[in-house]
Amino acid sequence: MKLTFVGAAHEVTGSCHFLQTAGKNILIDCGMEQGPDLYENPGLPIPANEVDYVFLTHAHIDHSGMLPRLAKDGFKGQIFTTYATADLCNIMLRDSAHIQEFEAEWRNRKGKRAGQPEYEPVYVMQDALDAIELLVPCQYGERIRICEGVEIRFTDVGHLLGSASIEVWATEDGVTKKIVFSGDIGNTDQPIIKDPAYTENADYIVMESTYGNRVHAQEKPNYLGDFTRILKETFDRKGNVVIPSFAVGRTQEMLYFIREIKEKGLLREYPDFEVYLDSPLAIEATKVFTKNMRECFDEEALALVNAGINPLVFPGLHTAISSEDSKMINFIEKPKVIISASGMCDAGRIRHHLKHNLWREECTILFVGYQANGTLGRRLLEGEKNVKLFGEAIEVHARIESLHGVSGHADMNGLLKWVKAFDPPIQRVFVVHGEDTVTEEFAKTVEETFDYQAFAPFPCAEVDLLKNEILSEGVKIPVKAKKPAQKKADAAYDRLTLAGKRLMDIIYSNAGLSNKDKAKFEAQINNLADKWEL
């Protein structure tokens, strides 16, 4: 009975754990890495066609996003998850495949001109459809026999619609060990979905530590008040509020808040302000929320539903499906709210909206979710003043705000509360899904608080669960950083790009020159281009 940590070990994304028991090969999550890698990760130690089952905690791409690749590589087994997660994966994996195909097409279009070999996408739409066909929806709270020696149960952990911790009972040679995989543990008092439920016993715990060294504000955040203030201040400046938002979960929470702001008349000066939801995925996800509201909504949201109110719909809400719809938003001069994905600004339509609004001092970029190290969102939050979008240097003049307290993750106290719910003794706690130093810090906190053994594994760490013995601490090889010469080259290229932008600004500002001077200017530019053209 062996557990191997494949992904999200000393990293926040790419969750994937490999359990070998009862003669079966089982993955708990199969997520995509998002943002920069910190450590070399050799990947699965077995071929995909030798994996028998996948147990999926929730639909976020950093937990589910490599399922199509698994199917592409030959996986034919079953993927057990909750009903709501299965519904969300049906849209999210297709959306991810579309992004993979689009990126490959873009790279190959550029690469072909440069004589580079063809870039193959991580997976394509058919791979996503193949993975979706393997989903097996399950009810919360039902103990399910998977095969001889393996049983599981899903418990609502309050992070996302359909999210769950997974209890796994594994039996070998007459010995049963219970391993609980936390998935992502939710924050309390979130809108729409229920608070996390707790599990009482386990031999081993595998748990996330995203906020393992941070504590949310002690007072309950004034979401509506803070949000209303940001909207008013921006609209007073005649600017737009641009919200980079995760299409599933965070977007629906923002719609929930805006509906309440409008219903209660909290923004009296702008009662009819318009909101543009520019994410086909978010639009489809909102339908999934509506479909699963009876099982997953909390009491407050369900009370609205029972009163005939859809808590995610309000006057002034517009949806953008096509790329043309998306482009037109930035030609609407009236101050507005734009909600678009992705939440960390590293892909998707949000980058176009950032390009059109980041340079405008009257606008606000409002972050409402976690921003991983190295992502554009994190860089903006940390005060970066110049960024590059679509090859163009953009100066950051917009106000950068964060809606504090809106987090789908439990903080350190919430994580400790989740551990405390277990009856001792616990043989060992494995700390994953956190930034490099945070995993170590939280493992130490668990040891000091509960006197449990705790271990923060590196990629490919192995544990014998029958003996409670760490066989390998994993691969501690950092991903090679750019060489200083390459960093200097990148900085020089950035300065060159800025010089090009300056030249374009000069061209635009000299539109009134005489034709003779324009011809002279044109000749000078062409001479310069001829000199440097490769």
N, C-alpha and C positions, 0 to 999 in steps of 0.2 A: 504494500500500500504506500504509494509514493506521490508526493505533491511537488510539482516543478513550477516555478514562477517565470512565466514567459514574457509578459509585458506589464507595464505600469509598476515596475520595480525601481524604486528611487526616481520615478518619473510620474507625472500626473495623468498622462493619457496612455492609450493602447492596452487597456486591461485585458489580461489573458492568463489564466491559470490552468495547469494541466494535471489532472488527477488520474492516476493509474490504480485501479482497484477491481477486484472480482473478475480479473481477466479482461477488463474493458478500459478503453482510452477515452477520457472525458475532458472536454474543455469547459471551464466556467468563464464565460464571456470570450469574445474574439474581436477585440476593438482595434481601431485604427489609431496610430500615433498622430498627434496633431501638434504642430509647433516643433521646435528643434529637439533632436535627440541628444541626450547627455552621455549615455553609455552604449557601447556596442551591444547589439541584441541579435544573437544568432538565429532566433526564431524557433518554430516548433521543432522538437527533437525527433519527430516521426513524420512520415508523409501524411498528407491530408486524408488520403483514402483509408488510412488506418485508424482515424478518429471515429469512435462509435456514436457519441452523443455530444451535444452542446447544451449547457444550462445557461440561459441568458438572464441577467439581472434586470436590464432595462434597455431602452431603444437608443440612447445617445450613441453617436457614431464612435466615440472613443471606447465604447463597450461592444458595439455590434458591427462596426464598419468594415471588418475584414471577413465577415461571413460569406459575402459573394466570392471573395478570393479563395476561401476555403472550398466552396462549391466548385469553383473553376479548377482547382487543383485536385478534385476527385472525391471530396466528401459527399457521402450519400446518406448519412445518418439522420437522426431526428434532432430538432432544436426545440427544447422545452422552454416555455416562457409564459407569462400571463396573457390574458386575452387582449388587454389594452396595449401591451408591448408588441404583440403580434400585429395588431392593427397599425401601430405607428411604424414598425419596421417595414410594413408593406409599402409605405410611402417614402420613408427615409432612405432605405437601401436603394430604391429606384432613383431617388434624387442624387444619392452619392454616386451611383453608376453614371448618371448623366454628367456629373461634374468630372469624373475620371475620363470619360470619352471626350468632353469638351477640352480639357487640359491637354490630352494627347493630340487632338486635332490642332490646337494652337501651337504646341511645341513642334509638331511635325511640319506645320506651315513655315515656321521660322527656320527650323533645322534643315529643311530641304534646300532653302536658299544658301545655307552655309555649308552644304555638303555633309551634314551630320547623319548618322544612322537613325533609322526610324525608331521613335519612342513608342513603346507598347503600354497602354493603360493598365493600371493595377487590375481592373476588371471592367467588364462591359455590362450593358443592360441585361443580356440573357443570363449572365452569372448571378445578377441580383434576383432575377425572377426564379432561377433555380434554387437559390437559398430560401426565398420566401415560401416556395412550395414545401420546404422541409420543416416549417414552423409548426409546432404542436401547442395550441393555446391551453392554458391550465387555470383553474380557479385558485384564488387566494385561500390559504388555510387547509387545502386538501392534501393529505399525505399520499403520494403517488409512487407506486412500485414501477421502477424503470426496467429492471431486469433482476435476475437472481443476484442478491447481494448489494443492490443499490436502490435506495428510496429517497425521495426529495419532497420538500414542501416550500411554497412561496409565501412570504409574509410582506405585507405592504410596509415599505420603509419610508414613504412620504417624500421622495426626492423628485419624482416625475410621475405623470400619469402612467400607471402600470408598473412602476418600479418596485423591486422586491429584494429582500435578502433571501438567500436560499439555504435551507437546511439540507444537508446531505448525510444520510446514514449509509456508511460503507462497511460491508462485512466480508472478512477474509479469515479462513481457518477457524471459524467459530467466534472470532473477535469482531465486535462492532465498534467503530469510531464515528463520532458525529462531528462533521466539519460545517461551520456556518460561514458563508460568504456574504459579507455585508452589502455588496454592491455599493452604491452611493447613498449615504444616510442623509435623510432630508432634514431641513430646518423646521422648527415648530412655528405655528401660527402663519403658515404660508396661505395665500389666497387659493381658493378653488379645491386643492387636494387635501387629503387627510394628513394628520401628524404621523410621524413614524410609530409603528407598533414594535414591540420588543420581543425578544426570544429569551427563554429562561435557562436553557442548558446546552452545553456543547463540550466536546473534548478540545477542539481547536477552533480558533476564530481567525478568519482572513478579513481584514478590515481596511477601509480607505482612511486617508489622513489629509485630505485636501486642505482643510483648515485646522490641522492638528496643532498648530502653534499660535492660533489666533482666536480671539473671543469677539463675538458680535456685541454690539452695544447692549448694555444691561437693560436700559429702558426700551420698551417696545417702540421700534422706529415709527415715526409719523409719515408713513408712506404717502398718504394723500396730501398732507400739508407740504412736504418737501417737493413732491411731483408738481403740485399746483403752483408753488412758488417758481420753480424752474420754467414751467410753461409761461407763466405771466411775464417774468423778467425777459424771456426771449421774445415773446410776441410784442412786448413794449418796444423792443429794439428793432422790430420788423424782421425778425429772423426766424429760421426754421429750427425745430428740435429734431435732431437725427438720433435715432436709437438703434445702435447695433444690437440685435437681439437674437438669441437662439430661437430657431423657428418653432421648437417644441418645448413648451413649458414657460419660458420667460415671456415669449410673445403673448401667450394667452393671459398671463398675469398682468401685463401692461394694458391689454384690452379691458380686463376686469376693472383695473383702477380708473381708466379713462371713462368707462361707462358710469362709474360711481361719481367721478368728478362732474360729469355732465348732469347726471340725475339730481345731485344735491346742489347744483348751481354754485359750485365752489370757485368757478372762474367766470364771475359775472361780467367782466369786461369783454370776454370773448366766448359767449355761450355757444356759438355755432362753429367753433374751430374745427378744422377738418383733419382727418387722420388717414394716412395712406399706408396700407399694409402691403409692402412690396416684397412678397415672397410666396411663390406658389406652394412651396412646402408648408409654410406656416398656415396658409389658407386651408390646405388639406388636413393639417394636424388639428386645426380648430374644429373641423368636422368630426375627427376622431374623439376629441374631448367631449363633444356633444353626445356622441354615440355611447360613450362609457360613463356618463355622468352618474348613473344610478349606483354603480359599484365603487366609483373612485372619488366623487366629489365629497367635500366636507359638509357639515351641517348647514353652515351659512350659505354656501353656494347652492346646495340642494333646496334650501328654503325658497330661494329666488326662482329656481326651476319649478317648484311646486306652485308658486304664485303666477306661473305663466310668463316669467321673464327669462330671456336668454342672457346670462351674465356676461357674454362675450360679444354682444352686438349692441350698437347704439347709433343714433343719427349722426351723419357726417363721416361714417366709416366707408372708405373706398378701398377696393382691392385691385392690385395690379398683377395680371397673369402673364401677359406677353412682355417681351423685351421693349416693344414700342410703348406699352402702357407705362413701363418703368421709366423710360427716357422722358416721357412727357411730364412726369412729376416735377422735374427740375426746371421746367419752363413755366410752372405755375407760380406767380409772383406773391400771392397771398401767403402770409406766415402759416405754417402747418407743422404737423408731426409726421415724420417719416420713420416707420418701423421696418427694418430690413435685416436680412441675415447675410453673412454669418456673425455670430455674437462676438467673436474675437477679431473680426475685421480681416481675416487672412484669405478670404475667398468670398464669392457671391456678389450680389447686386449692391451690398452696402458700400463696397469700394468705389462704385460710381457716385453714390451720394456723398461719400466723404470727399471725393475729388471736387464736387460742386459746392461743398459747404465748409470744408475745413479752413479755407483761406478767408472766409467772411467773418469778421469780428462780431457781427450781430447774431450769428448762429450759435447753437449749443449742440455739442456731441454728448449725449447722455448714456453712460455705461450702466447696465443693470444686471451684470453677471460677472462671474469670475473670468479674469484675463490671465492666461498662462504666460510664464516667462518666455520672452522672445517673440511674442505675437505683436502685431501692429497695435492692437488694443492696449496691451500692457505698456508699450512704448509711449503711446499717447497719454495714458494715465500718469506715467512717470515724467511727463513734461517735455517730450521730444518736440522740437520746434520746426523741423524739416523732415518730411517723409516723401517717399516716392510711390506714386500710383500710376500704373500703366506706363511706366518709363518716364513720367513727368515729375519733376520736383515740385512739391507743394509746401508752402509756408503755412504753419499752423497759427491762425489768429482766432479761430472760434474758441468759445469758452468750453472747457472740458469739465464735465460734471459726472458724479457717480451717485446713484441713488442708494445710499448706505442702508444696509440691512436687508436689501432684496437679494437673498442668496438661497439657492436651492440646497446648499450643503449645510449640514450641522457644523457648528464651530467646535473648538476643543472641548468645551463643557458638554455640548450635545453628544460628541463622540464618546466621552467618558461616561455619560449617562447611559448610552447604549451598551457599553461594556458592563457597567454596574448591574444591569438587569439580569445578567447571567448568574446562576447559582455556582459558587465555587465547588470543586476546584476546576480551573481551566488549565490544560496541560501546556498550551503555548498560544500566544497571540502573534499573528504575522501582520505586519504593517506595510501596506502598499498604497499605490495611487496617491502619492504626495510628492512635492518637490524634494529634491535630493536631500537637503539637510532636515527637512520637516519630518520625513519618515523616521530618521534616527531620533530626533527630538521627541516625537510622539511615542515611539517605542519605549524610550526611557521614562516618559511620563506614565505610561501604563504600568511599567515595572514598579515605579515608586508609589503609585496610587493604590494598586491592587496586589502587589507582590506576586504578579504572574510573570513567567518568562515571556519576553517579547523579543521579536527579531524582525529587522527590516531587510528583506532579501534584495540582492542585486539580480539582474537578469540571469536566468537559468540556474538559480539556487534550487537545491533539491533537499527534500525532507522525507525521512522514513516516518510515517505516521504511526506505525505499530510500535516502534521503539522510541518515538519522540526524539529522534536523532537528526541533526542537521548534517547532511551528507556533503553539501557544498554550499558556500556562501554566495556563489554566483560570479558572474563576470564583472569585474570592476574596471574594465578598460574604457576610458573616456573616448567619446567620438573625437577624432582629430579636429582641432580648431584650425581656422585659416592661418596660413603663414603670415608673418608680418609684412612680407613683400606683397602678398595678395591683398591684405587689408589696405596697404598704402595705395595699391592700384585701384581698389574700389573707391577710396576717398578721392583719388585724382579723377576718376570717372564721374563721381558725383559733382565735383567742381566744374568739370567740362559740361555736364548736363545743365548746370545752373547758368553757365556762360551762354549756352544755346538758348535757354529761356530768355536771358537778357536780350539776345539778338532779336528774338521774336517780338519782345516787348518794344524794342526800338523800331522794328518794321511797322507794327501796329500804330505806334505813336507818330509815324511819319507818313500817314496815309495822305496828307495834304500836300506833299511835295510836288513840285512840277514834274512833268513827264521826263524832262531831261535829267533831273536829279535822281528820279526813280531808276532810270536806265543806268546811270552811273553807279548807284548803290547796288543794283542787280549784278552788274559786271564785277564789282568788287567781291560780292558774296560768291558768285560762280567761280571766280579765280581762286578764292580760298577753298571752296569745295573741290575744285580740280586738283589742288595741291595735296589735299589730305584724303581724297577718295581712294579706298583700297581696291 
